[in-house]
Amino acid sequence: MLGYSDDDIKNAAEIREWLTKQILEKQDEIEKIKITLSLIDSVLKKGSFKTAANLNASKSDSPQSQKLDQATYKTYNTATTKQKEEERQKELNEPPTQLVKPIKRLKDNTQVAQVYISPNSVEIIPEENIKISLETPPFRSFFLNRILQGMRNKDLEKIKQGSLSESEMINFEVITDEDNDESIRKVIVNNYRDKERVNEIFNTAAWVITRMLEKGEK
């Protein structure tokens, strides 16, 4: 039986390390391909989906990226909702004084935020080590202007119709760090009023924060 020299062993170890790296990179590429395929399927199945006409997007958030963000959100939201809807509905049927739900990044299960749900308010608080700017897309253009402002616009219509009082209208506030007025410390949503809105706020926040972190890593 032939022996192996120190150089052979060293070369084998280096090749093994390279192969391991290649496997990890290919797995990442495969995951990205799967996400892209899901996006394409979503666009094909939901071709009637149209973007909102009145988005006050930031300069860095182009119309094309807004359309992509909105389409990928629908894919993300559908997947997560189907997996967690039964659990979420069970929790919300008899809500405690305050329900605490973590937001975790899907790719590595890292907790990135906590969501505190009270009978009249929702607070979204990023983890201390998670730094995200309110100017990072799609926070302002999608989460604030489309989702939360969209809910507020519906409430305004109900107020005009006389079926809702102004004190019951949904409102929201973004609190930033004292040292950095762009760094998000907390998002507060008051007067959400129903379980469907809680679900949409939670799902949207989870997806938006994940997207913001991905853009920050580039």
Secondary structure as UniProt FT lines:
FT   HELIX           6..45
FT   TURN            46..48
FT   TURN            59..60
FT   HELIX           63..93
FT   STRAND          99..104
FT   TURN            106..108
FT   STRAND          111..117
FT   STRAND          121..126
FT   TURN            128..129
FT   TURN            134..135
FT   TURN            137..138
FT   HELIX           139..148
FT   HELIX           149..161
FT   HELIX           166..168
FT   STRAND          171..176
FT   TURN            181..182
FT   STRAND          183..190
FT   HELIX           195..217
//
